[in-house]
């Protein structure tokens, strides 16, 4: 068994099986056991080359085994690198990884992954995926290797060296016309999602903001006091209501940006839908009995828990189907429809930006949770003109 010196390490190469094995002594580990790095090959020369490469990795701090694959790197990242992400985000990234990354690149040893591999992989996907999805898939690989770098599993991130190509044209977001909006409102009258649809269309709030809306963030106008009071305190037997859009179904519960926090008066139709929704929810609570989980949510399941985004999408598709405008619609397009309708009615873009909570608007955020900001009434006024205060939802 010949001994050779590779760098500062003493190595041995010896026959084993149908080839040769090389071993480098790395001393003793914390458990007192001797640590050895091994490489196998058909010839002594091949084994020596592998040992030289292994020593170079050791000198730059790389600790991954020769067999550590892209699959393992991606799975390690999904397991350890997303601790601050929501369950829905982790699920989405897992699907992207399992569908597009691991099947194509998973078997490649991470140390052997080259920029050409990534280039060819992305070029193949570019004819199948929309540009945004392609960027997300590429990001999965980049972030997985970035974590591997941080843990000394690989020297460089070859995925960072590649530019994401342009993918296919994704389906552009669209907006309901006034006639389509009328049809959707009519079709929604028989749906449990009715008040969700009415308020989303009439105020332009984001879907994640609607799902997180709580009753203590709904306020009623008290003419005698000339101020807004929470409906949890004064009830819903009033004419004018507003909502504090302060929360969202996101990690941490915050809105998309701090400037997304805003207060919006509800149009008459939305106020009517809200009152009737409150009555139905009270009935649901009684029916659920001890199964009811009180999270104080305006929109919730039959037992009080938060609505699932996928279930909301399915219910909304049923409404658009009943409205005879097809099923290729998503709840977020109610927000697009709000903006479109406002714009068609000549509402200034600055006002629209305030209403939908876009960053860079003049809406201030001073002491947002402790002091009620001036309620924006332009949206409610315009919707009342368009859909008419005379429109009434039939009482149950």
C-alpha positions as CSV (number, residue, x, y, z in Angstrom):
1,X,0.0,0.0,0.0
2,X,1.8,3.1,-1.3
3,X,1.8,6.3,0.7
4,X,2.0,9.6,-1.1
5,X,1.8,13.3,0.0
6,X,-0.9,15.5,-1.5
7,X,-0.5,19.0,-0.3
8,X,-0.1,18.8,3.5
9,X,-2.1,15.5,3.6
10,X,-0.7,12.0,3.7
11,X,-2.7,9.6,1.4
12,X,-2.6,5.9,0.5
13,X,-3.8,4.2,-2.6
14,X,-4.5,0.5,-2.6
15,X,-6.2,-2.2,-4.7
16,X,-9.9,-2.8,-3.9
17,X,-12.4,-4.8,-5.9
18,X,-11.8,-4.3,-9.6
19,X,-10.1,-0.9,-9.1
20,X,-8.3,1.2,-6.5
21,X,-9.2,3.2,-3.5
22,X,-7.4,6.3,-2.2
23,X,-7.7,7.5,1.4
24,X,-6.6,10.7,3.1
25,X,-6.4,10.8,6.9
26,X,-8.1,13.9,8.4
27,X,-7.3,13.2,12.0
28,X,-9.9,12.6,14.6
29,X,-13.5,13.9,14.9
30,X,-15.2,15.3,18.0
31,X,-16.4,11.8,18.8
32,X,-12.8,10.5,18.9
33,X,-13.2,8.4,15.7
34,X,-10.7,8.6,13.0
35,X,-11.8,10.5,9.9
36,X,-10.8,9.5,6.4
37,X,-11.7,10.9,3.0
38,X,-11.9,8.2,0.3
39,X,-12.1,8.2,-3.5
40,X,-12.4,5.2,-5.8
41,X,-11.3,4.7,-9.5
42,X,-10.3,2.1,-12.0
43,X,-6.7,3.2,-12.0
44,X,-4.2,4.6,-9.6
45,X,-3.9,7.7,-11.7
46,X,-7.6,8.3,-11.7
47,X,-7.7,7.9,-7.9
48,X,-4.8,10.3,-7.4
49,X,-6.5,12.9,-9.6
50,X,-9.6,12.6,-7.4
51,X,-7.6,12.9,-4.3
52,X,-5.9,16.0,-5.5
53,X,-9.3,17.6,-6.3
54,X,-10.6,16.6,-2.9
55,X,-7.7,18.3,-1.2
56,X,-8.3,21.5,-3.2
57,X,-11.9,21.4,-2.0
58,X,-10.7,20.9,1.6
59,X,-8.3,23.9,1.3
60,X,-11.1,26.2,0.2
61,X,-13.4,24.8,2.9
62,X,-15.8,22.7,0.8
63,X,-17.1,19.8,2.9
64,X,-19.7,18.1,0.7
65,X,-19.2,14.5,-0.4
66,X,-18.3,13.8,-4.0
67,X,-21.9,12.3,-4.4
68,X,-23.8,15.3,-3.1
69,X,-26.4,16.0,-5.8
70,X,-28.5,18.9,-6.9
71,X,-31.6,17.0,-5.6
72,X,-30.1,16.9,-2.2
73,X,-29.1,20.6,-2.3
74,X,-32.7,21.6,-3.3
75,X,-34.3,19.4,-0.7
76,X,-31.9,20.7,2.0
77,X,-32.9,24.3,1.0
78,X,-36.6,23.5,1.1
79,X,-36.2,21.9,4.5
80,X,-33.9,24.5,6.2
81,X,-33.9,27.6,4.1
82,X,-37.6,28.7,4.2
83,X,-38.2,29.0,7.9
84,X,-39.6,32.5,7.6
85,X,-41.9,31.7,4.7
86,X,-45.6,30.9,4.8
87,X,-46.9,27.4,4.2
88,X,-48.4,28.4,0.9
89,X,-45.1,29.8,-0.3
90,X,-43.2,26.7,0.7
91,X,-45.8,24.5,-1.1
92,X,-45.5,26.6,-4.2
93,X,-41.7,26.4,-4.2
94,X,-41.8,22.6,-3.5
95,X,-44.1,22.1,-6.5
96,X,-41.7,24.2,-8.7
97,X,-38.8,22.1,-7.5
98,X,-40.4,18.8,-7.9
99,X,-41.9,19.6,-11.3
100,X,-39.1,21.4,-13.0
101,X,-35.7,21.4,-11.1
102,X,-35.2,17.9,-9.6
103,X,-36.4,15.9,-12.6
104,X,-34.0,17.6,-15.0
105,X,-31.0,18.4,-12.8
106,X,-31.5,16.4,-9.6
107,X,-29.1,13.5,-10.5
108,X,-26.2,15.8,-11.3
109,X,-23.5,16.0,-8.7
110,X,-23.5,19.6,-7.3
111,X,-19.8,19.9,-7.8
112,X,-20.1,18.8,-11.4
113,X,-23.0,21.2,-12.3
114,X,-21.9,23.7,-14.9
115,X,-23.4,26.9,-16.3
116,X,-24.0,25.1,-19.6
117,X,-26.2,22.6,-17.8
118,X,-28.3,25.4,-16.4
119,X,-28.4,27.3,-19.7
120,X,-29.7,24.3,-21.6
121,X,-32.2,23.4,-18.9
122,X,-33.7,27.0,-18.9
123,X,-33.7,27.1,-22.7
124,X,-35.8,24.0,-22.8
125,X,-38.3,25.3,-20.2
126,X,-38.6,28.7,-22.0
127,X,-40.9,27.2,-24.6
128,X,-43.2,25.7,-21.8
129,X,-43.3,28.3,-19.0
130,X,-44.3,31.9,-18.7
131,X,-41.4,34.3,-18.1
132,X,-42.4,34.9,-14.5
133,X,-42.7,31.2,-13.7
134,X,-39.3,30.7,-15.4
135,X,-37.8,33.3,-13.2
136,X,-39.3,31.6,-10.1
137,X,-37.9,28.2,-11.2
138,X,-34.4,29.6,-11.8
139,X,-34.6,31.3,-8.4
140,X,-35.2,28.0,-6.7
141,X,-32.0,26.6,-8.1
142,X,-30.0,29.8,-7.3
143,X,-31.2,29.9,-3.8
144,X,-30.6,26.2,-3.2
145,X,-27.0,26.5,-4.3
146,X,-26.6,29.7,-2.4
147,X,-27.5,27.9,0.8
148,X,-25.1,25.1,-0.2
149,X,-22.4,27.7,-0.6
150,X,-23.1,29.1,2.8
151,X,-22.6,25.6,4.3
152,X,-19.4,25.0,2.4
153,X,-20.9,22.3,0.2
154,X,-19.8,23.9,-3.1
155,X,-17.4,26.7,-4.1
156,X,-19.4,28.8,-6.5
157,X,-23.0,29.2,-7.6
158,X,-23.1,28.5,-11.3
159,X,-26.8,29.2,-11.5
160,X,-26.0,32.9,-10.7
161,X,-23.9,33.0,-13.8
162,X,-26.8,32.4,-16.1
163,X,-29.4,34.9,-17.2
164,X,-33.0,33.8,-17.2
165,X,-34.3,33.6,-20.7
166,X,-37.7,35.0,-21.8
167,X,-40.5,32.5,-21.5
168,X,-43.9,32.2,-23.1
169,X,-46.4,35.0,-22.8
170,X,-48.4,34.5,-19.6
171,X,-52.1,35.2,-19.4
172,X,-52.4,38.9,-18.8
173,X,-54.6,40.1,-16.0
174,X,-58.0,41.4,-17.2
175,X,-60.8,43.5,-15.9
176,X,-64.6,43.1,-15.9
177,X,-66.5,45.5,-18.0
178,X,-69.4,47.2,-16.3
179,X,-71.9,44.7,-17.9
180,X,-69.7,41.8,-16.8
181,X,-69.5,43.2,-13.3
182,X,-73.3,43.5,-13.2
183,X,-73.6,39.9,-14.3
184,X,-71.0,38.7,-11.6
185,X,-72.9,40.6,-8.9
186,X,-76.1,39.0,-9.9
187,X,-74.6,35.5,-10.1
188,X,-72.9,36.0,-6.7
189,X,-76.3,36.6,-4.9
190,X,-76.7,32.8,-4.5
191,X,-73.1,32.2,-3.5
192,X,-71.6,32.0,0.0
193,X,-68.8,34.2,-1.5
194,X,-71.3,37.0,-2.3
195,X,-70.2,39.6,0.2
196,X,-66.5,38.8,-0.5
197,X,-67.1,39.5,-4.2
198,X,-69.2,42.6,-3.6
199,X,-66.7,44.2,-1.2
200,X,-63.7,43.2,-3.3
201,X,-65.2,44.7,-6.5
202,X,-66.5,47.8,-4.7
203,X,-63.3,48.7,-2.8
204,X,-60.4,47.2,-4.8
205,X,-58.9,45.5,-1.8
206,X,-56.4,42.7,-2.5
207,X,-57.6,39.1,-2.1
208,X,-55.2,38.5,0.8
209,X,-56.5,41.7,2.5
210,X,-60.1,40.5,2.1
211,X,-59.3,37.1,3.6
212,X,-57.6,38.7,6.7
213,X,-60.3,41.3,7.3
214,X,-61.6,41.2,10.9
215,X,-64.8,42.5,12.4
216,X,-62.9,44.9,14.7
217,X,-61.6,46.6,11.5
218,X,-65.1,47.3,10.3
219,X,-66.5,50.7,11.6
220,X,-69.8,52.4,11.4
221,X,-70.5,56.1,11.1
222,X,-72.2,57.6,14.1
223,X,-73.9,60.9,13.1
224,X,-74.6,61.9,16.6
225,X,-70.9,61.5,17.6
226,X,-69.6,62.6,14.2
227,X,-67.1,59.8,14.3
228,X,-66.5,56.2,13.2
229,X,-67.0,53.4,15.8
230,X,-66.1,49.7,15.6
231,X,-69.2,47.5,14.7
232,X,-68.0,45.1,17.4
233,X,-69.0,48.0,19.8
234,X,-72.0,49.6,18.1
235,X,-73.4,46.8,15.9
236,X,-74.4,47.0,12.2
237,X,-77.7,48.7,12.4
238,X,-76.3,51.8,10.7
239,X,-76.2,53.3,7.2
240,X,-72.5,54.0,6.5
241,X,-69.5,51.7,7.1
242,X,-65.8,51.7,6.4
243,X,-63.0,49.1,6.7
244,X,-59.5,49.4,8.0
245,X,-57.3,47.6,5.5
246,X,-54.5,47.0,8.0
247,X,-53.9,43.3,7.7
248,X,-53.3,40.7,5.0
249,X,-53.0,36.9,4.6
250,X,-49.2,37.1,4.5
251,X,-46.3,36.1,6.7
252,X,-46.5,38.3,9.8
253,X,-50.1,39.4,8.9
254,X,-49.0,42.8,7.5
255,X,-50.2,44.3,4.3
256,X,-48.1,44.1,1.2
257,X,-46.4,47.4,2.0
258,X,-46.8,49.9,4.9
259,X,-48.4,52.3,2.5
260,X,-51.0,49.7,1.6
261,X,-52.7,50.4,5.0
262,X,-55.7,52.5,4.3
263,X,-59.3,53.2,5.4
264,X,-62.1,52.9,2.9
265,X,-65.8,53.8,3.1
266,X,-68.0,51.0,1.8
267,X,-70.4,51.8,-1.1
268,X,-74.1,51.3,-0.3
269,X,-74.3,47.9,-2.0
270,X,-71.3,46.7,-0.2
271,X,-72.7,47.9,3.2
272,X,-75.9,46.0,2.5
273,X,-74.0,42.8,1.6
274,X,-71.9,43.2,4.8
275,X,-75.0,43.5,7.0
276,X,-76.6,40.4,5.5
277,X,-73.3,38.5,5.7
278,X,-73.1,39.2,9.4
279,X,-76.5,37.7,9.9
280,X,-75.6,34.6,8.0
281,X,-72.4,34.2,9.8
282,X,-74.2,34.4,13.2
283,X,-76.4,31.6,12.0
284,X,-73.3,29.6,10.9
285,X,-71.8,30.1,14.3
286,X,-74.9,28.7,16.1
287,X,-75.0,25.7,13.7
288,X,-71.3,24.9,14.2
289,X,-71.6,25.1,18.0
290,X,-68.5,24.0,19.8
291,X,-66.7,23.4,16.5
292,X,-66.7,27.1,15.9
293,X,-63.3,28.8,16.1
294,X,-63.7,32.4,16.7
295,X,-60.9,34.3,14.9
296,X,-63.1,37.4,14.4
297,X,-62.8,37.1,10.7
298,X,-65.3,38.8,8.4
299,X,-64.9,36.1,5.7
300,X,-64.3,32.6,7.0
301,X,-65.2,28.9,6.7
302,X,-68.3,27.4,8.1
303,X,-66.4,26.8,11.4
304,X,-64.8,30.2,11.6
305,X,-61.3,29.4,10.2
306,X,-59.5,31.4,7.6
307,X,-60.5,30.9,4.0
308,X,-58.1,28.9,1.8
309,X,-57.1,30.9,-1.3
310,X,-57.6,27.9,-3.6
311,X,-61.1,27.4,-2.4
312,X,-61.9,31.0,-2.9
313,X,-60.6,30.7,-6.5
314,X,-62.8,27.7,-7.2
315,X,-65.9,29.4,-5.7
316,X,-65.2,32.5,-7.8
317,X,-64.9,30.5,-11.0
318,X,-68.3,29.0,-10.3
319,X,-69.7,32.5,-10.0
320,X,-68.2,33.7,-13.3
321,X,-69.5,30.5,-14.9
322,X,-73.0,31.3,-13.7
323,X,-72.5,34.8,-14.9
324,X,-71.8,33.3,-18.4
325,X,-68.5,35.1,-18.8
326,X,-66.4,31.9,-18.6
327,X,-64.2,30.4,-15.8
328,X,-60.9,32.0,-16.8
329,X,-61.1,34.6,-14.0
330,X,-59.4,34.9,-10.7
331,X,-60.5,36.8,-7.5
332,X,-57.6,39.3,-7.8
333,X,-59.1,40.5,-11.1
334,X,-61.9,42.1,-9.1
335,X,-59.2,44.5,-8.0
336,X,-58.2,45.1,-11.6
337,X,-61.9,45.7,-12.4
338,X,-62.2,48.3,-9.6
339,X,-59.2,50.2,-11.1
340,X,-60.6,50.0,-14.6
341,X,-64.1,51.1,-13.6
342,X,-62.7,54.0,-11.6
343,X,-60.5,55.1,-14.5
344,X,-63.4,54.8,-17.0
345,X,-65.4,57.2,-14.8
346,X,-62.6,59.8,-14.9
347,X,-61.4,59.3,-11.4
348,X,-57.8,60.8,-11.1
349,X,-55.0,58.3,-11.0
350,X,-53.8,59.8,-7.7
351,X,-57.1,59.0,-6.1
352,X,-57.2,55.5,-7.5
353,X,-53.6,54.9,-6.2
354,X,-54.8,56.0,-2.7
355,X,-57.9,53.7,-2.9
356,X,-55.9,50.6,-3.8
357,X,-53.0,51.3,-1.5
358,X,-50.2,51.6,-4.0
359,X,-46.8,52.6,-2.8
360,X,-45.7,56.2,-3.6
361,X,-49.1,57.8,-3.1
362,X,-49.8,60.8,-0.9
363,X,-51.6,58.6,1.7
364,X,-49.8,59.1,5.0
365,X,-49.2,56.4,7.5
366,X,-48.9,58.4,10.8
367,X,-49.9,56.4,13.9
368,X,-51.9,54.1,11.7
369,X,-53.0,51.6,14.4
370,X,-53.8,54.2,17.0
371,X,-55.4,57.0,15.1
372,X,-58.1,56.7,12.4
373,X,-56.9,58.2,9.1
374,X,-59.4,60.3,7.1
375,X,-61.7,57.9,5.3
376,X,-61.4,57.9,1.5
377,X,-65.0,58.3,0.2
378,X,-64.4,58.8,-3.5
379,X,-64.6,55.1,-4.3
380,X,-67.9,54.6,-2.5
381,X,-69.4,57.6,-4.1
382,X,-68.4,56.5,-7.6
383,X,-69.6,52.9,-7.1
384,X,-73.0,54.3,-5.8
385,X,-73.4,56.3,-9.0
386,X,-72.4,53.3,-11.2
387,X,-74.4,50.5,-9.6
388,X,-77.1,52.7,-8.0
389,X,-78.1,53.1,-4.4
390,X,-81.4,51.6,-5.4
391,X,-79.9,48.2,-6.1
392,X,-80.9,46.0,-3.2
393,X,-79.9,42.5,-2.2
394,X,-83.0,40.5,-1.4
395,X,-83.2,39.8,2.3
396,X,-83.1,36.2,3.3
